[in-house]
Amino acid sequence: MRRIRALVASTIAAAAILIATVPVPANAAQNGRIAFSRFGRQLRNSQIFTMLPDGSDMTLLTFTRTDNDSPAWSSDGSRIAFVRVGREGVGARLMSMDADGTARTVVLRERRSVERPDWFPDGTRILFCLAGVNYRLFVVGADGSGLTMVGKRRSCDAAISPDGSKIAFVRFDTDLRHPNVWVMNADGSGLTRITNDGHSTGPSWSPDGTRIAFIRSGGWGKSEVFVMDADGSHVSQLTGGSRVEYGPTAWSPDGSLIAFHRTVYWDPYSSTDVITIAPDGSNATQVTDSPGIWDSGADWQPV
C-alpha cells in the first residue's frame, strides 16, 4: 500500500512539474475591456463606454448630441471603430478612436445608415454595412481610402474571421425578411449559406475561427444564443428561458465567453443588459444591470 501511495504521489508530482513547465505562448489572447453603447436616463443619445469584464470601472468615451454606437476593437486593442449617427438621424459617419476615446478620426461620411463595423486583423481596413433599399457590405481603408463593395445585395451584420480570409454575415431574402447566416471569402467569392431557418442574425467568429456564435429568433418575440461550426454543422443552443437575447454576439479574445445583450419584452423599463456566457452554455453572467438603460453592441478588447 505504501509503495502504491508513493508511486501515486511521485506521479502527481511529476505531472505538476510538467504542467508548470509548459510554456504559455507569448501571443496568447487575453481578455481586455468590453466596449458597448448605452442609452437612457441622463443620456439623451447613445454613447460609447468601456468597462472591465466584470462590469466595473465603467468609462465614458463619447459624449455628443448625436448617437454613437456599434463599437468594434481593432485586433491589437489600440483602436475602436464606431458609428456616429448624423443630426436628426440623417446619414452617419464611420469613425475610429484610441482605446481611451482620444484621437477621434472620421473614416467615412455617408448619407445612408452605417452599421456594424469590424476591423480586418491587420488593422488597415474596416468592413461595414450600408443600410437602405438594398443592404450592402463595403470595405474601406482605416484612413478612408479604397472604398470597395463586397458580396451581394441584401447583406449586412458582418464579421471578419480571425485570419481575415472569411466574412460571416447575414443575408435577407428578396423582401428583406427571413435572415440567414452566410459565409464568403473576404473578396466576396464563395458565398455559402450556413443556416436555413430564416431567423438567424448577429454572427461572430470564435478566436480560432472554427465556430460561429449567432442569435436565432422564434415565435412570440423569443430569441436565443446559438453556436455552430464554421460550416453550419453541430448547432447547439446556449440560452433558454423567458428572456429575449439580442446580437450581435462577440467572443472574448481567449474564447472562454460570448457576450450579447438581453431584455424582457414585457419589462416596464424595457432595458437591455450585457450578458456573457461560456460556449457550452454554462456560466451565464449578467455584467450590467441598470433598469431604464439600454446597453448593447458589446465587443471585447484583445490585449
The 8 nearest C-alpha neighbors of each residue, nearest first, counted from 0:
[[1, 3, 2, 4, 5, 6, 7, 8],
 [2, 0, 4, 3, 5, 6, 7, 8],
 [1, 3, 5, 0, 4, 6, 7, 8],
 [4, 2, 6, 0, 5, 1, 7, 8],
 [5, 3, 1, 7, 6, 2, 8, 0],
 [4, 6, 2, 8, 3, 7, 1, 9],
 [5, 7, 3, 9, 4, 8, 2, 10],
 [8, 6, 10, 4, 5, 9, 3, 11],
 [9, 7, 5, 11, 10, 6, 4, 12],
 [8, 10, 12, 6, 11, 7, 5, 13],
 [9, 11, 7, 13, 8, 12, 6, 14],
 [12, 10, 14, 8, 13, 9, 15, 7],
 [11, 13, 9, 15, 14, 10, 8, 16],
 [12, 14, 10, 16, 15, 11, 9, 17],
 [15, 13, 17, 11, 16, 12, 18, 10],
 [16, 14, 12, 18, 17, 13, 19, 11],
 [15, 17, 19, 13, 14, 18, 20, 12],
 [16, 18, 14, 20, 15, 19, 13, 21],
 [19, 17, 15, 21, 20, 16, 14, 13],
 [20, 18, 16, 17, 21, 15, 22, 14],
 [19, 21, 17, 18, 22, 16, 15, 23],
 [22, 20, 18, 19, 17, 23, 16, 24],
 [21, 23, 20, 24, 19, 25, 18, 17],
 [24, 22, 25, 21, 27, 26, 20, 19],
 [25, 23, 27, 26, 22, 28, 21, 29],
 [24, 26, 27, 23, 22, 28, 29, 302],
 [27, 25, 24, 28, 23, 29, 302, 301],
 [26, 28, 24, 25, 29, 23, 253, 252],
 [29, 27, 253, 252, 26, 301, 302, 30],
 [28, 30, 302, 253, 301, 252, 31, 27],
 [31, 29, 252, 301, 251, 253, 302, 300],
 [30, 32, 300, 301, 302, 29, 299, 33],
 [31, 33, 51, 300, 50, 52, 299, 49],
 [32, 34, 299, 50, 49, 298, 300, 52],
 [35, 33, 49, 298, 297, 48, 70, 32],
 [36, 34, 297, 296, 48, 47, 295, 70],
 [35, 37, 47, 68, 46, 295, 294, 48],
 [38, 36, 294, 45, 46, 293, 47, 295],
 [37, 39, 45, 293, 42, 292, 44, 46],
 [40, 38, 292, 42, 291, 41, 293, 43],
 [39, 41, 42, 291, 292, 43, 38, 290],
 [42, 40, 43, 39, 38, 44, 292, 291],
 [43, 41, 39, 44, 40, 38, 45, 46],
 [42, 44, 41, 39, 38, 45, 40, 64],
 [43, 45, 66, 42, 65, 38, 46, 64],
 [46, 44, 38, 66, 37, 67, 36, 68],
 [47, 45, 67, 36, 37, 61, 62, 66],
 [48, 46, 36, 61, 60, 35, 67, 68],
 [49, 47, 59, 58, 60, 35, 34, 36],
 [48, 50, 34, 58, 33, 57, 32, 35],
 [51, 49, 57, 33, 56, 32, 54, 55],
 [50, 52, 32, 54, 55, 53, 56, 33],
 [53, 51, 54, 32, 33, 50, 286, 31],
 [52, 54, 51, 55, 286, 50, 287, 285],
 [55, 53, 286, 51, 52, 50, 287, 57],
 [54, 56, 51, 57, 53, 50, 52, 286],
 [57, 55, 50, 51, 58, 54, 49, 53],
 [58, 56, 50, 55, 49, 48, 54, 59],
 [57, 59, 49, 48, 50, 56, 60, 99],
 [60, 58, 48, 61, 47, 49, 57, 46],
 [59, 61, 100, 48, 47, 58, 99, 62],
 [62, 60, 47, 46, 59, 63, 100, 67],
 [61, 63, 46, 60, 64, 59, 47, 67],
 [64, 62, 65, 61, 66, 44, 46, 67],
 [63, 65, 44, 66, 62, 43, 86, 45],
 [64, 66, 63, 44, 84, 86, 85, 67],
 [65, 67, 45, 44, 84, 83, 46, 68],
 [68, 66, 83, 46, 45, 82, 47, 84],
 [67, 69, 36, 82, 70, 81, 47, 66],
 [70, 68, 81, 296, 115, 82, 71, 36],
 [71, 69, 81, 80, 68, 79, 35, 34],
 [72, 70, 80, 79, 117, 298, 81, 116],
 [73, 71, 79, 300, 76, 78, 74, 80],
 [72, 74, 76, 78, 75, 118, 79, 122],
 [73, 75, 120, 76, 301, 72, 122, 118],
 [74, 76, 73, 77, 301, 302, 78, 122],
 [77, 75, 301, 73, 300, 74, 72, 302],
 [76, 78, 98, 75, 97, 73, 79, 72],
 [79, 77, 97, 98, 73, 96, 76, 72],
 [78, 80, 72, 71, 96, 95, 73, 70],
 [79, 81, 95, 71, 70, 94, 72, 116],
 [82, 80, 70, 69, 94, 68, 95, 93],
 [81, 83, 93, 68, 67, 92, 94, 69],
 [84, 82, 67, 92, 91, 66, 93, 85],
 [83, 85, 91, 66, 88, 65, 90, 82],
 [86, 84, 91, 90, 89, 88, 87, 83],
 [85, 87, 88, 89, 65, 84, 90, 64],
 [86, 88, 89, 85, 65, 84, 90, 66],
 [87, 89, 85, 86, 84, 90, 91, 65],
 [90, 88, 85, 87, 86, 91, 110, 84],
 [91, 89, 110, 111, 85, 112, 109, 84],
 [90, 92, 84, 85, 109, 112, 83, 113],
 [93, 91, 108, 83, 107, 82, 94, 109],
 [92, 94, 82, 107, 106, 81, 105, 108],
 [95, 93, 105, 106, 81, 104, 80, 82],
 [94, 96, 80, 104, 79, 103, 81, 78],
 [97, 95, 103, 102, 79, 78, 100, 101],
 [96, 98, 78, 100, 101, 99, 102, 77],
 [97, 99, 78, 77, 100, 79, 96, 76],
 [98, 100, 97, 101, 60, 96, 58, 78],
 [101, 99, 60, 97, 98, 96, 61, 102],
 [100, 102, 97, 103, 99, 96, 98, 60],
 [103, 101, 96, 97, 104, 100, 95, 99],
 [104, 102, 96, 101, 95, 105, 94, 97],
 [103, 105, 95, 94, 106, 96, 102, 142],
 [104, 106, 94, 107, 93, 92, 95, 103],
 [105, 107, 143, 94, 93, 142, 104, 141],
 [106, 108, 93, 92, 143, 105, 109, 94],
 [109, 107, 92, 91, 93, 110, 106, 105],
 [108, 110, 111, 91, 90, 92, 107, 112],
 [111, 109, 90, 91, 89, 112, 108, 85],
 [112, 110, 90, 109, 130, 129, 113, 91],
 [111, 113, 130, 90, 91, 129, 114, 110],
 [114, 112, 129, 128, 91, 130, 111, 82],
 [115, 113, 128, 127, 116, 129, 112, 82],
 [114, 116, 69, 127, 156, 128, 117, 157],
 [117, 115, 127, 126, 114, 125, 71, 80],
 [116, 118, 126, 125, 71, 158, 127, 115],
 [119, 117, 125, 73, 122, 124, 126, 120],
 [118, 120, 124, 122, 121, 163, 125, 159],
 [121, 119, 74, 122, 163, 118, 161, 162],
 [120, 122, 123, 119, 74, 124, 118, 163],
 [123, 121, 120, 119, 124, 118, 73, 74],
 [122, 124, 141, 121, 140, 119, 125, 118],
 [125, 123, 140, 141, 139, 119, 122, 118],
 [124, 126, 118, 139, 117, 138, 119, 141],
 [125, 127, 138, 117, 116, 137, 118, 139],
 [128, 126, 116, 137, 115, 136, 114, 117],
 [127, 129, 136, 114, 155, 135, 113, 137],
 [130, 128, 113, 135, 112, 134, 114, 111],
 [131, 129, 134, 112, 128, 111, 113, 133],
 [130, 132, 133, 134, 111, 129, 112, 135],
 [131, 133, 134, 130, 153, 175, 135, 152],
 [134, 132, 153, 131, 152, 135, 130, 154],
 [133, 135, 153, 130, 154, 131, 129, 152],
 [136, 134, 154, 152, 129, 128, 153, 155],
 [135, 137, 128, 149, 127, 148, 155, 154],
 [138, 136, 148, 147, 149, 127, 126, 128],
 [137, 139, 126, 147, 125, 146, 148, 127],
 [140, 138, 146, 125, 124, 145, 143, 144],
 [139, 141, 124, 144, 143, 142, 123, 145],
 [140, 142, 124, 123, 143, 125, 106, 139],
 [143, 141, 140, 144, 106, 123, 139, 124],
 [144, 142, 106, 140, 141, 107, 139, 145],
 [145, 143, 140, 142, 146, 139, 141, 106],
 [144, 146, 139, 140, 147, 143, 138, 142],
 [145, 147, 139, 138, 144, 137, 148, 140],
 [148, 146, 138, 137, 145, 139, 149, 136],
 [147, 149, 137, 136, 138, 150, 146, 135],
 [148, 150, 187, 137, 136, 186, 147, 151],
 [151, 149, 187, 136, 148, 152, 188, 154],
 [150, 152, 154, 153, 149, 135, 187, 136],
 [151, 153, 135, 154, 133, 134, 150, 170],
 [152, 154, 134, 133, 171, 170, 135, 151],
 [155, 153, 170, 135, 134, 152, 169, 136],
 [154, 156, 128, 169, 157, 134, 168, 136],
 [157, 155, 168, 169, 115, 201, 128, 158],
 [158, 156, 168, 167, 155, 169, 166, 202],
 [157, 159, 167, 166, 203, 117, 168, 160],
 [158, 160, 166, 163, 165, 119, 161, 167],
 [159, 161, 163, 165, 162, 204, 166, 208],
 [162, 160, 163, 208, 206, 159, 120, 207],
 [161, 163, 160, 164, 120, 208, 165, 159],
 [164, 162, 160, 161, 119, 159, 165, 120],
 [163, 165, 185, 162, 184, 160, 166, 159],
 [166, 164, 184, 185, 160, 183, 163, 159],
 [165, 167, 159, 183, 182, 158, 185, 160],
 [168, 166, 182, 158, 157, 181, 202, 159],
 [167, 169, 157, 181, 156, 180, 155, 166],
 [170, 168, 180, 155, 179, 156, 154, 200],
 [169, 171, 154, 178, 153, 179, 155, 180],
 [172, 170, 178, 175, 153, 176, 177, 179],
 [171, 173, 175, 176, 174, 177, 178, 170],
 [172, 174, 175, 171, 176, 153, 177, 152],
 [173, 175, 176, 172, 171, 177, 153, 133],
 [176, 174, 171, 172, 173, 153, 177, 178],
 [175, 177, 171, 174, 172, 178, 173, 197],
 [176, 178, 197, 198, 171, 172, 179, 175],
 [179, 177, 171, 197, 198, 170, 199, 176],
 [178, 180, 199, 197, 169, 194, 170, 195],
 [179, 181, 169, 194, 168, 193, 199, 192],
 [180, 182, 192, 168, 193, 191, 167, 169],
 [183, 181, 167, 191, 166, 190, 168, 192],
 [184, 182, 190, 189, 166, 165, 187, 188],
 [183, 185, 165, 188, 187, 186, 189, 164],
 [184, 186, 165, 164, 187, 166, 183, 163],
 [185, 187, 184, 188, 149, 150, 183, 164],
 [188, 186, 150, 149, 184, 185, 183, 189],
 [189, 187, 184, 186, 190, 183, 150, 185],
 [188, 190, 183, 184, 191, 187, 182, 186],
 [191, 189, 183, 188, 182, 192, 181, 187],
 [190, 192, 182, 181, 183, 193, 189, 230],
 [193, 191, 181, 194, 180, 182, 190, 179],
 [192, 194, 231, 181, 180, 230, 191, 195],
 [195, 193, 180, 179, 192, 196, 231, 199],
 [194, 196, 197, 179, 193, 192, 180, 198],
 [195, 197, 198, 194, 179, 199, 177, 178],
 [196, 198, 177, 178, 179, 195, 199, 194],
 [197, 199, 216, 178, 215, 196, 177, 179],
 [200, 198, 215, 179, 214, 178, 180, 197],
 [201, 199, 214, 213, 202, 169, 180, 215],
 [200, 202, 247, 246, 213, 248, 214, 156],
 [203, 201, 213, 212, 200, 248, 211, 247],
 [202, 204, 212, 211, 249, 248, 158, 213],
 [205, 203, 211, 208, 160, 210, 206, 212],
 [204, 206, 208, 210, 207, 250, 211, 254],
 [207, 205, 208, 254, 161, 252, 204, 253],
 [206, 208, 205, 209, 161, 210, 204, 254],
 [209, 207, 205, 206, 204, 210, 161, 160],
 [208, 210, 229, 207, 228, 205, 211, 204],
 [211, 209, 228, 229, 205, 227, 208, 204],
 [210, 212, 204, 203, 227, 229, 226, 205],
 [213, 211, 226, 203, 202, 225, 248, 227],
 [212, 214, 202, 201, 225, 200, 224, 248],
 [215, 213, 224, 200, 199, 223, 201, 225],
 [214, 216, 199, 198, 222, 223, 200, 224],
 [217, 215, 222, 198, 221, 223, 214, 199],
 [218, 216, 221, 222, 220, 215, 219, 198],
 [217, 219, 220, 221, 216, 222, 198, 215],
 [220, 218, 221, 217, 222, 216, 264, 243],
 [219, 221, 218, 217, 222, 243, 216, 264],
 [220, 222, 217, 243, 219, 216, 218, 223],
 [221, 223, 216, 243, 244, 215, 217, 214],
 [222, 224, 244, 215, 238, 214, 216, 239],
 [223, 225, 214, 237, 238, 213, 236, 215],
 [226, 224, 236, 213, 237, 235, 212, 214],
 [225, 227, 212, 235, 211, 234, 213, 236],
 [228, 226, 234, 233, 211, 210, 231, 232],
 [227, 229, 210, 232, 231, 230, 233, 209],
 [228, 230, 210, 209, 231, 211, 227, 208],
 [229, 231, 228, 232, 193, 227, 210, 182],
 [232, 230, 193, 228, 229, 227, 194, 233],
 [233, 231, 228, 234, 230, 227, 229, 193],
 [232, 234, 227, 228, 235, 231, 226, 230],
 [235, 233, 227, 232, 226, 225, 236, 228],
 [234, 236, 226, 225, 227, 233, 237, 279],
 [235, 237, 225, 238, 224, 226, 234, 223],
 [238, 236, 280, 225, 224, 235, 279, 239],
 [239, 237, 223, 224, 236, 280, 240, 225],
 [240, 238, 223, 237, 241, 242, 236, 224],
 [239, 241, 242, 238, 243, 223, 221, 222],
 [240, 242, 243, 239, 263, 221, 264, 262],
 [243, 241, 263, 240, 262, 244, 261, 221],
 [242, 244, 222, 262, 221, 261, 263, 223],
 [245, 243, 261, 223, 222, 260, 224, 262],
 [246, 244, 260, 261, 259, 214, 247, 243],
 [247, 245, 201, 248, 259, 214, 260, 244],
 [246, 248, 201, 296, 202, 259, 245, 249],
 [247, 249, 246, 259, 258, 201, 203, 213],
 [250, 248, 258, 257, 298, 203, 251, 247],
 [251, 249, 257, 205, 256, 254, 258, 252],
 [250, 252, 254, 256, 253, 299, 257, 30],
 [253, 251, 28, 30, 254, 301, 29, 206],
 [254, 252, 28, 251, 255, 29, 30, 206],
 [255, 253, 251, 252, 256, 206, 250, 205],
 [254, 256, 253, 277, 251, 278, 257, 250],
 [257, 255, 277, 276, 251, 254, 250, 275],
 [256, 258, 250, 276, 275, 249, 251, 277],
 [257, 259, 275, 249, 274, 248, 250, 297],
 [260, 258, 248, 274, 246, 273, 245, 247],
 [261, 259, 273, 245, 272, 274, 295, 244],
 [260, 262, 244, 271, 272, 243, 245, 273],
 [261, 263, 271, 243, 242, 270, 264, 272],
 [264, 262, 242, 266, 265, 243, 269, 261],
 [263, 265, 266, 262, 269, 243, 242, 220],
 [264, 266, 263, 267, 269, 268, 262, 242],
 [265, 267, 269, 263, 268, 264, 270, 262],
 [268, 266, 269, 265, 264, 270, 291, 263],
 [267, 269, 291, 266, 270, 290, 292, 265],
 [270, 268, 266, 267, 264, 291, 271, 262],
 [269, 271, 293, 291, 292, 268, 290, 262],
 [270, 272, 262, 293, 261, 294, 260, 292],
 [271, 273, 294, 260, 287, 261, 288, 274],
 [272, 274, 260, 287, 286, 259, 294, 285],
 [275, 273, 285, 286, 259, 260, 258, 284],
 [274, 276, 258, 284, 257, 283, 256, 259],
 [275, 277, 283, 256, 257, 282, 280, 281],
 [276, 278, 256, 281, 280, 279, 282, 255],
 [279, 277, 280, 256, 276, 257, 255, 226],
 [280, 278, 277, 281, 237, 276, 235, 226],
 [281, 279, 237, 277, 278, 276, 238, 282],
 [282, 280, 277, 279, 283, 276, 278, 237],
 [281, 283, 276, 277, 284, 280, 275, 256],
 [282, 284, 276, 275, 281, 277, 285, 274],
 [285, 283, 275, 274, 286, 282, 276, 273],
 [284, 286, 274, 287, 273, 275, 283, 288],
 [285, 287, 54, 273, 274, 53, 284, 288],
 [288, 286, 272, 273, 285, 54, 289, 274],
 [287, 289, 272, 290, 286, 285, 273, 271],
 [288, 290, 292, 291, 287, 272, 270, 293],
 [291, 289, 292, 270, 268, 288, 269, 271],
 [290, 292, 268, 270, 39, 289, 269, 40],
 [291, 293, 39, 270, 290, 289, 38, 294],
 [294, 292, 271, 270, 38, 37, 39, 295],
 [295, 293, 37, 272, 271, 36, 273, 292],
 [296, 294, 36, 297, 260, 35, 293, 273],
 [295, 297, 35, 69, 36, 247, 298, 70],
 [296, 298, 35, 34, 295, 33, 258, 259],
 [297, 299, 34, 33, 249, 71, 35, 296],
 [300, 298, 33, 251, 32, 301, 31, 34],
 [299, 301, 31, 32, 76, 72, 33, 30],
 [302, 300, 76, 31, 252, 30, 29, 75],
 [301, 29, 31, 76, 30, 300, 28, 75]]
